[in-house]
Amino acid sequence: MKRLLITGAAGQLGRMARARLAHLADMIRLSDIAPMDPAGPHEEVVPCDLADARAVMALVEGCGGIVHLGGVSVERSFDQILPANIIGVHNLYEAARAHGMPRILMASSNHAIGFHRQDRTLDAAAAMRPDGWYGISKCFAENVASMYHDKFGQQSALVRIGSCLPAPAERRHLSTWLSHDDFVSLTERVFKAPRLGCPVIYGASANDASWWDNGAAAYLGWRPKDNAAAWRDALEAAVPDPDPAAPEAVYQGGVFTANPVFKD
């Protein structure tokens, strides 16, 4: 494509995407409200507040695809979640509709289904069970994307990202880990597949202990290759067994299910 927009480009995942997705477009447009490194070759750095509808409209213009990683990525109060995660999603989809409806990879989260127990295997039809305001904002984003697809034909991949890190860092990651290589290969399929639609995709590698079934999105042709089991022995030696009744041992959202609902 001519231009790929990456929102949230100053974050951990955004910085990785900046380094690893340049081959997908002639130009990468990078955006965040936080400071970013200066533009390199074939890059544009465009600061933008996602809550500013006019700025988002200009940001999306000329883009052939969007990797939407922007917004608050941890549990916060509703007032802190609202601007980027709620209003910002509305603004992004309105801008996409105005500018030819480029495909969107929407970074949803496992926290949209965090109150499901770890002894359940979930597929794309599983009910949303958010574990906080952050998870609720991802449920909102998925529903916005679904409505824009049904009403206008906007294509989006709703990627419920697990734990996208260089390597698993805790026991829960044996089920939720998404390697950087598998994130990149998923993104490639989202923008290259002949048909996208609006699938829910669980963003996790081919982990032996996975809680998630991506059968409904098999038509995309994404086949993750990495497996958190390679770190199992090291994690089990370094990290004590959690209390069987502790949230990180019971719920798929882990400690997010026990976090307080923040108030201002």
N, C-alpha and C positions, 0 to 999 in steps of 0.2 A: 504494500500500500504506500501511498505518498507520505502520509503523516500519521503517526500513532501517538495518542495522548496518554500519558501516565499521570494520574492524580496521586497525591500522597507520596510524591517522589522523594521527599526528605526523610521518610520513615525507613525503618529497617528493611521491610519488604520492598519498598519503593526504590531504595538505593540498589538493591540486588537486581530488581527489574530493569533499572536504568542501565546497568552494566551488561545484562544478559539478553535483552530483547531488541537491541539495536538492529539486528539482522531482519526484523520484520517490516521495516519501513525505511524509506529514503530519509525521513526526518523524524526524530523523536521530540515531542513537545512535553516538557516536564513541568509539573505544577504542584504547588503546595503553599500553605500559608506560612510555613516555617522556612528558615534560610536554606538555600540549596547551593551546591557548588556551581561555579560559573559554567556556562555552556561550552561543551567541547565540539568537535567536528560532528556535523549532522544532528545537532541538538538545538533546541530552543528552550530557554528557561522563562516561564511565564508565571510569576506569583499570582495566586488567585484565592480569594475567600469563597468557598463553595456556597455560602449563604447569600452571596451577592449575585442575584439573578442576571443582571446585565453583564457582569464580569464573566460568569460561566457561559453565557451565550456567546461572547466573543472568544472564550477559550476553546470551545468545541468547534468553531467554524474552521473548515478546511481539514478536519481530521477524518481519516478513513477507518479508524478503530479507536477504542477507548479501553484502557485497563484502569478500572476505578478502584484504587486502593485508599483514596482520601477519606478523612474523617477521624473521629476519636476511636481508638482501637482497644480501649480498656473500659472497665466499668466506671461510670461517673454519674452525676446527678442528671435528671431529665433536662434541666436547663443547660447543662454542658453538652449533652448529647444532641439536643435539638438543632442547633444551627447547621453543622456540617452533615450529620448523619440522617437527619429528617428533611429539613429544608433543602440541604445540598443535593440530596438524591432527587427531589422534585425538580430542582433547577437543572440538574444534569440531564434528566430525561426530557424535559421540555426543550433544552438546547439541542439534544440529539434529534428530536422530532423536527425541529426547525432547520436542521442542517443535514438532511438526507438519511437520517437514522443509521449511522455507522454501528457496526457490531460493538457490543459492550461486554467485557468480562467484569462482572460485578463481584467484588470481594464481599461475599457474605461470610458467615462464621459458624463454626460448630456450636456457638453459644445461642444460636437460634433454636437448637434442639437440646440444650444443655441439661434439662431436667429429665431426659430419658435415662434409664438405668444402663449401666455398663453391660448387663447381661442380655441386652436386646441388640439385635442387628437391624439397623435402619436402612430403608431404601428411600427413593425420592418421594414416595407417597406418605412417609411418616409425618405425623402431626407436628407442627411447630410447638416447642415447649421451651420458650426463652428463659434464661436464668438471670436476667437483669435488664436494666435499661439499654445497655449495649446490645444484648441479644434481641430485645424488642425492636431496636432500630434496624437490625438486619432482617427481621421478619417484615418490617415495613418496606425495606428496600426490595426484598423478593416480591412482595405483593405489588409494588409500583411497577417493577419490571414485567410481571405477569400481565397486569392490566394494559401496559403499553404494547405488549406483544399481541394480546387478544384484540385490542381496539385499533391499533395502528400498524401492526406488523413489525415493531421493533424487536430485533433479535438480541438476546442477552444470554450469557452463561452465568448462572447463579452458583458461584463456587463457595461452598461452605468450608472455608479453609480451616484445617485442623491446627497444626503447630508447624509453621514453615520456618525451619531453622537449618543451619548447616549440619547439625546432628541432634538426635534426641537428647534432652537434658534431664528428664525426669521419667518416672515409670509410666505415667499416663501417656507419654509420647510414643510408647511402644504400639499404641493403637492409633494415635492422632497425627503422627509425624508425616510431613510433606517435605521431601527433599527439594533443594533448589533446582536440581536437574529435572525433577518431575513437574515442578511448577512451570518451568520453561516449556517442557514438552506439552503440557496441558494448554498453555497459552497459544502455542503454535497451532494446535488442533482447533481451538476456538476460532481462530481467524482464518484457517485454511480449509476447514471442513466444508464440503459443498452445501450442507444444510446444518443450521444451528438450532433455530427455534428459540425456546426459552427453558432449557433443561436445568434441573437442580443437579449439581455435581458435588460429591464429597471430595474435598481437596486433601487427599491423603495418599501416601505412597502404598506400595503393595505389601503392607504390613501383615505379618502372620496373625497378629492379635487385633486386626481391624474390627471396628463395630459397624462398618458402613458398606453398603452394596450399591455399586454404580451401574448395575445392569441396565437401567433405563436410559443411560447415556452412552451405551456401548456403541451406538451408531456413529459417534464422533471419531472412533478409532484411537482413543487415548489409552495407552497401556503403560501405567507407571512401572518403573523398573527397580526402584530402591526398596529396601525393607528394613524397618527399625529393629528387627530381630538380630541384626548384626551387632547391635549395641546392648542386647539383653544382659549378657553376663556382666559387662562392666557396670551397667546401671544397677543391677541387683546387688552387686558387691558394694557399690558406693552409696546407694540410697536405701534406708531402712524400709521394711514393709510398712505401709500405712495401716492405721487402725481400720479393721474391716468395716466399721460404721462411719468412718470419716468420709466427707463428700468426695474427696479425690479417689476413693475406692468404690463409691456407689454410683455416682452420676457422671454422665459423659462430659458435662461441663466442668467437672472438677471443682476447685475451690470457688469458682464464680458462683456456684449455687449457694455458697455460704456467705459470700460477701454481703455487707449491708447494702440496702437500697439507699444510695447517697442522697442527702438533702443539702440544699444550699444554706 
